[in-house]
Amino acid sequence: MKREARIKAMQILYTMDFNNVDIDTAIQFSMEEEQQDILAIELAKNCHEHLKEIDEIIMNALQNYTIDRLNLVDKAIIRLAVYEMLGETPRQVIINEALEITKLYSDQGDHKATSFNNRLLDSIHKYLK
């Protein structure tokens, strides 16, 4: 259930970037009103509220890379994971969930996206300690 909420929240964040729309419009694009997931919306909105701080954390962890070079799906996955890392959920659980979502939505069978996201999330985890 929590993974489904994370996936929907990631899709909202992706939709926001891809369509260059505000969070409420992205929610409308991403979910039918009768299918709205309260936890997913809460995750996406809270992540969006802390986006400046989250992006700064990501930029500090990237080496020889910029946040603008991340594909939009990976950026949404990483942003959501960083937001959750700032909370109470154990970071290893968050990293594992982010990697599972990467496998489903970003990895193209060569494991490059999963490997990249794993290294980045590990760097972020160390940075936040």
Residue pairs with C-beta under 8 A, 6 or more apart in sequence:
1 39
2 39
2 97
3 97
3 100
3 101
4 37
4 40
5 37
5 39
5 40
5 43
6 40
6 43
6 80
6 97
6 101
7 40
7 101
7 104
7 105
8 30
8 31
8 37
8 40
8 44
9 39
9 40
9 41
9 43
9 44
9 47
9 80
10 73
10 76
10 77
10 80
10 101
10 105
11 30
11 76
12 23
12 26
12 27
12 30
12 31
12 40
12 41
12 44
13 26
13 44
13 47
13 48
13 75
13 76
13 79
13 80
14 72
14 73
14 75
14 76
15 21
15 26
15 29
15 30
16 22
16 23
16 25
16 26
16 48
17 72
17 75
17 76
18 72
19 25
19 26
19 29
21 29
23 44
23 45
23 48
26 44
27 36
27 41
27 44
31 37
31 40
31 41
43 80
43 83
43 84
44 80
46 83
47 54
47 79
47 80
47 83
50 83
50 86
51 79
53 86
54 79
54 82
54 83
54 86
55 67
55 79
57 82
57 124
57 127
57 128
58 67
58 78
58 79
58 82
58 120
58 124
59 66
59 67
60 127
61 120
61 123
61 124
61 127
62 120
62 123
63 123
67 75
70 78
71 106
71 113
73 105
73 106
74 102
74 106
74 113
74 116
74 117
77 98
77 101
77 102
77 105
77 106
77 117
78 98
78 117
78 120
78 121
78 124
80 98
81 94
81 95
81 97
81 98
81 121
81 124
82 124
84 94
85 91
85 94
85 124
85 125
85 128
86 128
91 125
91 128
94 121
95 118
95 121
95 122
95 125
98 117
98 121
99 114
99 117
99 118
99 121
102 113
102 114
102 117
103 114
106 113
106 114
106 117
107 113
107 114
